[in-house]
Amino acid sequence: MMILGEVASSGLARGRAVLCDCAGKRTVVPQRRVGKVEAEMEIERFDAAVAAAEVKLLEVQEKVHRTLGKEQAEIFETQIVLMRDVHLHDTVRDLCLEKGMNVEAAVDAAIRQLMKLFGGLDDPYFRERAADLHDVGKRLLDHLVGDVPQATPVPAEGSVIVTSELLASIVAQWEGQGVRAIIVEKGGLTAHATILARSLGIPMLVHVPEATRKIQTDDLLIVDALAGRVFLNPQPELLRRYDRLEANLQMHKSALKDLIGVPTVTRDGVDIKLSANIGQTADAAAAANVKADGVGLYRTEFVFAAQDQFPAEDEQYLFYRATADYLKPGETVIRVLDVGSDKPLNYFPLPHEANPAMGCRGTRLLLAHPQILHTQLRAILRLSASHPVKILLPMIDGLDDLRAAKTAIGRAKAELAAEGQSFNPRIPVGAMIETPSAAILIEQLADEVDFFSVGSNDLVQFLLAADRLGGEMPSAYDPLHPAVIRVLATLATVARSKGKPFSLCGEIASDPAYANLVIGLGFRSLSVSPGRLLDIKHAICSTRLADAEKLAGQVLTLSATRDIRVCVQEDWARRRPVSPAELAT
């Protein structure tokens, strides 16, 4: 029997299934009415619970710091920030004082309210913070109710954990326990539990429907976290096949390390710039470890999300400088704040929008709130005095908002100059091409900017009118749709003819099987997550430009997504990647 899932942490593993409740049993929450005097005492109990829970979290953080390192330990900083969240504290206080709720019920209601808000968001990063809220809420309620926290499951050596949900604090305690793989019914690709699993090198599948019903404890499982599938009680022949695959994978992973520091060049000498997408300082450190060519996309919304108020100019400058230091002298492309109704900040209330993905977000939103943009631009411009940085404007839909944003940059420059502050007066300014209107107006936009970054995920979504996050019904979202391929080819052609540097980021840039196609379409600069960088480099260094252009030419003649997919898959299967050791010599 085979069941499918989504790869969250890649690898191959086998072992005996262990079913467990890795999100922790639900705390029984007492509910009663309280008067004004008792309500004040309940709030004091809440403050004490926060302090006690924070101590426990700091202990977990210290353990992770010792075993996995600083970057992984910073994951638990998010939970501490959530525990201190002003909105959470104000909500609990209001429920106690205004609604007469006891503190346990108030905490439960406040956490549920925030989880519903986060869980309903479009952006996966923010949506998956709901799992951190779950963890925070459980810690607080355990302390308030007086429950002894449920013991962390101690799996036997060689176990495959099967669970409906997973908390980061649970995964953190599995270091050195011999967990072979993890299968989760829910979960997400940017959830902190997933990030820790990757750091521990544990293969992990998420979104595995009914896993806890279909799999029984002690079933023998093969977890193929490359193709996204699980085999239950496999036959001997399948076991032997995966023996060979596991051996080959171990050799491949070991050999990939030989590519660190090797130039990203095709076999016939075409240079490809390979940069990293980052959101946090830890991402920049990871990118530096694999010698990325720079930061192709710095998502600054993560800097804002970690605060309980808008970060001041000096705070932003220090954040950006600490991140850019890792990749210096490589350049850092800093995208200005890209938030909106689909990616809200709890201290930046915005009107509800029925269709937030199409609403006021990105550059549109910043132009409506010029002081937020002005402060961020000043911080970035100050950094440009000492670091090679670029400004990237998100969700550009035409010349009007582009020119308005450039005017705002000019005002920030003039102000800094009047103050005697140093900055690069010729700092490059670029536009993200992620809306159909921007793609159509590429020639006109090229006359106004210094570079382009093609945000393929949103561009595919908007071109195909297809939700890239999916839902109950299968989504029409597919980066290999012929319309997408033709638009990408046109963008590359126009940008090259205008002499404007252009880069590609998103799903289609991050899959090694697509590397040949995107090079053939004309892209010579890609930006991917640090964890994918060596795999992409391997694919690029194993191909030739002539082969890539031949594939792109074939694909551009096809009019059906299925035909394009077959063509790309056959190309990937046919080409034998050169060994990393050979490329490194």
Backbone hydrogen bonds, N-H to C=O, Kabsch-Sander energy under -0.5 kcal/mol:
donor,donor_aa,acceptor,acceptor_aa,energy
3,I,230,V,-2.2
5,G,228,G,-2.1
6,E,206,V,-3.2
8,A,204,M,-2.7
9,S,204,M,-1.9
11,G,225,A,-0.8
13,A,223,V,-1.8
15,G,221,L,-1.8
16,R,158,G,-0.9
17,A,219,D,-2.8
18,V,160,V,-2.5
20,C,162,V,-2.0
22,C,20,C,-1.2
24,G,21,D,-1.0
29,V,27,T,-0.5
34,V,100,G,-2.0
39,A,35,G,-2.4
40,E,36,K,-1.6
41,M,37,V,-1.2
42,E,38,E,-2.5
43,I,39,A,-2.0
44,E,40,E,-1.6
45,R,41,M,-1.9
46,F,42,E,-2.0
47,D,43,I,-2.3
48,A,44,E,-2.0
49,A,45,R,-2.3
50,V,46,F,-2.5
51,A,47,D,-2.1
52,A,48,A,-2.5
53,A,49,A,-2.9
54,E,50,V,-2.3
55,V,51,A,-1.6
56,K,52,A,-1.7
57,L,53,A,-2.4
58,L,54,E,-2.4
59,E,55,V,-1.6
60,V,56,K,-2.0
61,Q,57,L,-2.8
62,E,58,L,-2.3
63,K,59,E,-2.0
64,V,60,V,-2.5
65,H,61,Q,-2.4
66,R,62,E,-2.0
67,T,63,K,-2.2
68,L,64,V,-3.3
69,G,64,V,-1.4
73,A,69,G,-1.8
74,E,70,K,-1.6
75,I,72,Q,-1.4
76,F,73,A,-1.3
77,E,74,E,-1.1
78,T,74,E,-0.7
78,T,75,I,-1.1
79,Q,75,I,-0.7
80,I,76,F,-1.8
81,V,77,E,-2.6
82,L,78,T,-2.6
83,M,79,Q,-2.2
84,R,80,I,-1.5
85,D,82,L,-0.9
89,H,85,D,-2.3
90,D,86,V,-3.0
91,T,87,H,-2.4
92,V,88,L,-2.4
93,R,89,H,-2.5
94,D,90,D,-2.7
95,L,91,T,-2.5
96,C,92,V,-2.0
97,L,93,R,-2.8
98,E,94,D,-2.9
99,K,94,D,-1.0
100,G,96,C,-0.5
101,M,95,L,-2.1
102,N,32,R,-1.2
106,A,102,N,-2.3
107,V,103,V,-2.8
108,D,104,E,-2.3
109,A,105,A,-2.5
110,A,106,A,-2.6
111,I,107,V,-2.8
112,R,108,D,-2.2
113,Q,109,A,-2.3
114,L,110,A,-2.3
115,M,111,I,-2.8
116,K,112,R,-2.4
117,L,113,Q,-1.8
118,F,114,L,-2.9
119,G,115,M,-3.1
120,G,116,K,-1.1
121,L,118,F,-1.6
122,D,342,D,-0.5
123,D,342,D,-1.4
127,R,123,D,-2.5
128,E,124,P,-2.3
129,R,126,F,-1.2
130,A,127,R,-1.4
131,A,128,E,-1.0
132,D,128,E,-0.5
133,L,129,R,-2.0
134,H,130,A,-2.2
135,D,131,A,-2.0
136,V,132,D,-2.7
137,G,133,L,-3.3
138,K,134,H,-2.4
139,R,135,D,-2.1
140,L,136,V,-2.3
141,L,137,G,-2.6
142,D,138,K,-2.6
143,H,139,R,-1.8
144,L,140,L,-2.5
145,V,141,L,-3.1
146,G,142,D,-1.4
147,D,142,D,-1.0
158,G,178,G,-2.2
159,S,156,A,-1.5
160,V,16,R,-2.5
161,I,159,S,-0.6
161,I,181,A,-2.3
162,V,18,V,-2.4
163,T,183,I,-2.5
167,L,22,C,-1.1
170,I,167,L,-0.7
171,V,167,L,-1.8
172,A,168,A,-2.4
173,Q,169,S,-0.5
173,Q,170,I,-1.1
174,W,171,V,-2.2
175,E,172,A,-0.7
177,Q,174,W,-2.4
180,R,159,S,-3.0
181,A,159,S,-1.0
182,I,203,P,-2.0
183,I,161,I,-2.9
184,V,205,L,-2.4
185,E,163,T,-1.8
186,K,164,S,-1.6
191,A,188,G,-0.7
195,I,191,A,-2.2
196,L,192,H,-2.2
197,A,193,A,-2.0
198,R,194,T,-2.4
199,S,195,I,-2.1
200,L,196,L,-2.2
201,G,198,R,-1.2
202,I,197,A,-2.7
204,M,9,S,-2.7
205,L,182,I,-2.3
206,V,6,E,-2.7
207,H,186,K,-2.3
208,V,184,V,-1.8
211,A,208,V,-1.4
213,R,210,E,-0.9
214,K,210,E,-2.6
215,I,211,A,-2.3
218,D,17,A,-2.9
219,D,216,Q,-2.2
221,L,15,G,-2.7
221,L,219,D,-0.5
222,I,231,F,-2.0
223,V,13,A,-3.3
223,V,221,L,-0.5
224,D,222,I,-0.7
224,D,229,R,-2.8
225,A,11,G,-1.9
225,A,223,V,-1.1
228,G,224,D,-1.5
229,R,224,D,-1.9
230,V,3,I,-2.8
231,F,222,I,-2.5
232,L,1,M,-3.0
232,L,230,V,-0.5
233,N,220,L,-3.5
233,N,231,F,-0.5
238,L,235,Q,-0.6
239,L,235,Q,-2.0
240,R,236,P,-2.4
241,R,237,E,-2.0
242,Y,238,L,-2.2
243,D,239,L,-1.7
244,R,240,R,-1.6
245,L,241,R,-1.9
246,E,242,Y,-2.7
247,A,243,D,-2.0
248,N,244,R,-2.2
249,L,245,L,-2.6
250,Q,246,E,-2.2
251,M,247,A,-1.8
252,H,248,N,-2.3
253,K,249,L,-2.8
254,S,250,Q,-2.0
255,A,251,M,-2.2
256,L,252,H,-2.2
257,K,253,K,-0.8
257,K,254,S,-0.6
258,D,255,A,-1.8
259,L,256,L,-2.3
260,I,257,K,-1.3
262,V,259,L,-2.2
265,V,263,P,-1.3
266,T,270,V,-2.4
267,R,543,T,-3.2
269,G,266,T,-2.1
271,D,269,G,-0.6
272,I,264,T,-2.9
273,K,524,R,-2.9
274,L,272,I,-0.5
275,S,273,K,-0.6
275,S,526,L,-2.9
276,A,294,G,-2.2
277,N,528,V,-2.3
278,I,297,L,-2.8
283,D,280,Q,-0.7
284,A,280,Q,-1.4
285,A,281,T,-2.1
286,A,282,A,-2.1
287,A,283,D,-2.4
288,A,284,A,-2.4
289,N,285,A,-1.8
290,V,286,A,-1.0
291,K,288,A,-1.4
292,A,287,A,-2.2
293,D,274,L,-2.6
295,V,331,E,-2.7
296,G,276,A,-1.5
296,G,294,G,-0.6
297,L,276,A,-1.4
298,Y,333,V,-2.2
299,R,278,I,-2.8
299,R,297,L,-0.8
300,T,298,Y,-1.2
300,T,335,R,-0.9
302,F,299,R,-1.4
303,V,300,T,-0.9
304,F,300,T,-1.3
305,A,301,E,-2.4
306,A,302,F,-1.1
307,Q,304,F,-1.6
316,Q,312,A,-2.6
317,Y,313,E,-2.7
318,L,314,D,-2.2
319,F,315,E,-2.3
320,Y,316,Q,-2.9
321,R,317,Y,-2.6
322,A,318,L,-2.4
323,T,319,F,-1.8
324,A,320,Y,-2.8
325,D,321,R,-2.1
326,Y,322,A,-0.6
326,Y,323,T,-1.0
327,L,323,T,-0.6
327,L,324,A,-0.6
328,K,324,A,-1.0
330,G,327,L,-2.6
332,T,388,P,-2.2
333,V,295,V,-2.6
334,I,332,T,-0.8
334,I,390,K,-2.8
335,R,298,Y,-1.9
335,R,333,V,-0.7
336,V,392,L,-2.2
339,V,337,L,-0.6
340,G,343,K,-0.7
341,S,360,C,-0.6
343,K,340,G,-1.0
348,F,345,L,-2.3
358,M,355,N,-1.5
359,G,356,P,-1.6
361,R,359,G,-1.0
362,G,339,V,-1.3
363,T,394,P,-1.5
364,R,361,R,-1.1
365,L,361,R,-0.6
366,L,362,G,-2.0
367,L,363,T,-2.5
368,A,364,R,-1.1
369,H,365,L,-0.8
369,H,366,L,-0.7
372,I,369,H,-1.0
373,L,369,H,-1.3
374,H,370,P,-2.9
375,T,371,Q,-2.3
376,Q,372,I,-1.8
377,L,373,L,-2.8
378,R,374,H,-2.2
379,A,375,T,-1.7
380,I,376,Q,-2.4
381,L,377,L,-2.9
382,R,378,R,-2.3
383,L,379,A,-1.7
384,S,380,I,-1.5
385,A,382,R,-1.3
386,S,383,L,-1.8
387,H,383,L,-1.9
389,V,387,H,-1.4
390,K,332,T,-2.1
391,I,428,P,-2.6
392,L,334,I,-2.6
392,L,390,K,-0.5
393,L,430,G,-2.3
396,I,432,M,-0.7
402,L,398,G,-1.4
403,R,399,L,-2.9
404,A,400,D,-2.1
405,A,401,D,-2.1
406,K,402,L,-2.3
407,T,403,R,-2.1
408,A,404,A,-1.8
409,I,405,A,-2.0
410,G,406,K,-2.2
411,R,407,T,-2.1
412,A,408,A,-2.1
413,K,409,I,-2.3
414,A,410,G,-2.4
415,E,411,R,-2.3
416,L,412,A,-2.3
417,A,413,K,-2.7
418,A,414,A,-2.1
419,E,415,E,-1.3
420,G,416,L,-0.5
420,G,417,A,-1.1
421,Q,416,L,-2.6
424,N,381,L,-0.6
427,I,424,N,-1.7
430,G,391,I,-3.1
431,A,451,F,-1.5
432,M,393,L,-2.6
433,I,453,S,-2.6
434,E,432,M,-0.9
439,A,435,T,-2.0
440,I,436,P,-2.4
441,L,437,S,-2.0
442,I,439,A,-1.0
445,L,441,L,-2.7
446,A,442,I,-2.1
447,D,443,E,-0.7
447,D,444,Q,-0.9
448,E,445,L,-2.1
449,V,445,L,-1.0
450,D,429,V,-3.2
451,F,429,V,-0.8
452,F,501,P,-2.3
453,S,431,A,-1.9
454,V,503,S,-3.3
455,G,433,I,-1.0
455,G,453,S,-0.8
456,S,454,V,-1.3
456,S,505,C,-2.1
459,L,455,G,-2.1
460,V,456,S,-2.7
461,Q,457,N,-1.9
462,F,458,D,-2.7
463,L,459,L,-2.6
464,L,460,V,-2.3
465,A,461,Q,-0.6
466,A,461,Q,-2.0
470,G,467,D,-0.8
471,G,473,M,-0.6
481,H,478,D,-1.8
484,V,481,H,-0.6
485,I,481,H,-2.2
486,R,482,P,-2.3
487,V,483,A,-2.1
488,L,484,V,-2.7
489,A,485,I,-2.2
490,T,486,R,-2.2
491,L,487,V,-2.7
492,A,488,L,-2.3
493,T,489,A,-2.1
494,V,490,T,-2.8
495,A,491,L,-2.6
496,R,492,A,-2.0
497,S,493,T,-2.2
498,K,494,V,-1.8
499,G,496,R,-1.1
500,K,495,A,-2.7
503,S,452,F,-1.5
504,L,525,S,-1.9
505,C,454,V,-2.3
506,G,527,S,-0.6
509,A,506,G,-0.9
510,S,506,G,-1.0
510,S,507,E,-0.7
514,Y,511,D,-2.0
515,A,511,D,-0.6
515,A,512,P,-1.1
518,V,514,Y,-2.4
519,I,515,A,-2.0
520,G,516,N,-2.0
521,L,517,L,-1.9
522,G,519,I,-1.2
523,F,518,V,-2.2
526,L,273,K,-2.9
527,S,504,L,-2.3
528,V,275,S,-2.2
532,R,529,S,-1.8
533,L,529,S,-0.7
533,L,530,P,-0.8
536,I,532,R,-2.3
537,K,533,L,-2.6
538,H,534,L,-2.4
539,A,535,D,-2.0
540,I,536,I,-2.6
541,C,537,K,-2.9
542,S,538,H,-0.8
543,T,540,I,-1.5
548,A,544,R,-2.3
549,E,545,L,-2.9
550,K,546,A,-1.9
551,L,547,D,-2.2
552,A,548,A,-2.5
553,G,549,E,-2.3
554,Q,550,K,-2.0
555,V,551,L,-2.7
556,L,552,A,-2.4
557,T,554,Q,-1.2
558,L,555,V,-1.7
564,I,560,A,-2.0
565,R,561,T,-2.7
566,V,562,R,-2.3
567,C,563,D,-2.3
568,V,564,I,-2.6
569,Q,565,R,-2.8
570,E,566,V,-2.6
571,D,567,C,-1.9
572,W,568,V,-2.4
573,A,569,Q,-2.4
574,R,570,E,-2.1
575,R,571,D,-2.1
582,E,579,S,-0.6
583,L,579,S,-1.9
584,A,580,P,-2.0
585,T,581,A,-0.6
585,T,582,E,-0.8
